[in-house]
């Protein structure tokens, strides 16, 4: 198994071909993309990649980044990292929240899990027009890492009560692959 890892993040004006060019550079360098997240936000493209490969392959990819930054007109940063080692056993849970959009929805939800010492593994939010009314709705989807020592039924009940107080429609279920 390859033993060197590199996290690459890139951000800039969206246009076709960015992902293709970056993935080709990784393959041409002898690296593997082990994890990635990409999104278009407004007119901007954002990406984060975790690549791995031999020391030489990762070094070759790092050497390509300045030219890719110029060619793609992106802001690219890279940082060496290591594979994730779980400090404790945990179970992934999927949290979904839907509500009428208003400022400040994300913070109390993330604060709830932070106060419980539960790590947020993934988080996605979006707004959209409700069918029929056109009202602006807010949607949050996240995966949290719940330690096996936590009572799931108590956590779920506390979270649902918390969301009810904020007038948020929520669910808290085991994550499915």
Beta strands, then each sheet from edge to edge (+ up, - down):
strand 1: 4-13
strand 2: 32-41
strand 3: 44-53
strand 4: 74-81
strand 5: 90-100
strand 6: 119-129
strand 7: 136-147
strand 8: 169-174
sheet 1: 2+ 3- 1+ 4-
sheet 2: 6+ 7- 5+ 8-
end
